Amino acid sequence: MTLLPRTIRLDASDTVVFTRAAEPGEWAVPGTFLYWGRPAETMSRKEAIAFRSGFLGVDSFGHSTLVVVQEAAAQERAHMVAALARALVAHLGAPDIATATPAAEEEVALAESLCRGHAANTLIALHRTRDGDDIREQFRTLRPREETAFDAPYLRGHDRAFHVVEEEEDEGEAIDLLALRGGRDA
């Protein structure tokens, strides 16, 4: 067994901010290779967001803001390498699987090294920046708490970014925010 990153979706934001969101539960890699030699000004807004904070799901070739460290059997790791090699051929024009496999193996090894030393269920976030022609990556870990404010089993100890509470509509006085700000005479 080894530890590898798997995509996780704590809320629906990935489906809005990325061109293609990774499906929850996919094996993932950092995917920085997508941006080598690509000028920032050629990226759409959603591609720029993926550059800044997106892990790459190997099956969907979509992005995820967070990954969770999970145990993987040898055959799951082998599937991950094969799926990434197929995606490199299909999406990036690698000439064939034999050529793409060593590159996929290298990327999966990088993903594996990110998980080394972390406990299962540790969340990892990614932040990329450009420094001239260089791309810099920073990884941050978030560990689950025993109890959370919104304790739910599917969150595995991680709170949601937002907690929406529905309230009954108040039939009282309307508030004019512009008037409060001083933008319009009251």
N, C-alpha and C positions, 0 to 999 in steps of 0.2 A: 504494500500500500504506500501511496505517496499522497501529498497534499497538493491540490490544484485549485485555482479560482473558478468559481461558478457564478454566473450572473444572478442577481437578486433584484427584485423590484418592490420597494417599500411603498411606493405610491405610483400614480400614473404619469408622473412628469417625464419619464424617459420617452413615452409614446408621443409627447408633444415637442420636446426639445431636439430630438434627433431625427434625421431623415428616415432612418430605419432603426427601431428599437430592437435590441436583442430580446429573445424570449426568456422569461425567468427560468433558471435551472440549466442554462447552457454552459458548457465549459468555455472559458474565456482566456484571452491573452491581452497584453497591453495594446498591441496593434499599432505601435508608433511607426512601423514601416510604411503605413499608408500615407504618411506625411513627409517622408524623406524627399528632399528636392522639390517640394511643392510650395510655391510662394503663398504666403498668407492671403494676399489680395485675390487669389484665384478661388478661395473657398467661399461657399455660401455661408449665411449666418449659422445654419444648423451644422454644417461641416466644421465651422470654427468652434462651435460648442463641443462637438465630438473630439476635436483636436485637444481642447483644453481639459476635458474631463471624462472621456469615454473609453472604456474597455471594449474590446471587440469580441463578440460572441462568435465562436468558430462555425457553428451550424448555420446561423441566419446571416452572418456577416453584418449584423446590426450592433448597435452600441448600448452599453449599460453604464450608468453612473457609478454603481457599486458592484463589487464582487464579494462573495463570501468564501472563506477557506473551507474546503471539503475534502474528505478522504476519497481517493480514486484508486481503483484496482489497475493492474498493469494493462488489461484489455481496454479499460476506459481511456487511459492515457494514449494507447495506440490508436484508438478510434479518434481521439482529439487530433493527433498528428495527421492522420489520414484525411479527416474532414477539413482541416486547415489547408493541407496540400491541394485538395480538390478545389477549395475556394480560391486559392492563389491562381490556379489555372483558369477557373471560371470568371473571376472578377478582376484579376490583375494581369492576365495575359501570360502567365508562366507557360513555357512551351509544352510541358508535359508533367505528369505526376512524378516521374523519376527526378526531374530537375527541381520540382517544388518541395519534395519531401525533406531534403536537408534543411531548407529554410524554415519549413514548418516545425521540424524537430528543434531547431535553435530557438524559435519563438516559444514553443511549449516548455523548453528547458528554462527559459527566462521566467515564464509564468510560474513554474514549479519553484524556482529560487525565491520568488516574491513571497511564497507561502511558507517557506522553510522557517522554522522557529516560531510560528504562530499556532495557536490552538485552533482546532476546528470551530467553525461558526464565527470567526473573527471577520469583521467587515474591512475591506480595503477600498480606499478612494484614491483617485489619481488626479494629479494636476500637472499639465504640460505647459511649458513656455518656450518661446524662441529667444535665443541669444545669438543674433546674427544668423549664420547658417546652421548653428547647433540647436538641437532640441533637447531641453532639460525636462526630466521627469521627477516628480516628488510623489511618494506614496505615503498615505496616512492610514493608520489602523484605528478602528473603532471596536471596542469590545462590549459584548452584551452585559447588561446589568441583571442582577438577580430579580429585582422588582422594578417595574416601570409604571409611569403614571397611567398608561393605557395598556396595561398588561394583556396581551393577546397571544395565544400559542403560535400563530403563524408569523409573528414578528421575531420570534426566537430571542427575546430580550432586548430588541432594538425598538425605540419609540419611533412613531411616525414623525415626519417633519412638521405636519400640521394636524390639528385635531379639530374637525369641523363640528360645531354644535348648532343644531337648528333651533331657532327661537320663534315663538309666535310673533306675528307681525304686530308692532305697536301702532295702534290707531291714534296715538297722541300727536304732538306737534312735530312738524317736519323741521329738520335742521338744515340751514343753508351754510355749507362749508365755505363757500367763497366769501360770504359775509363775515364769518368768524375769522377768516384769514386776513380780511381787510381788502379783498379784491373787488368788492362791490359795496356800494352804500346800502346799509340795512334799512 
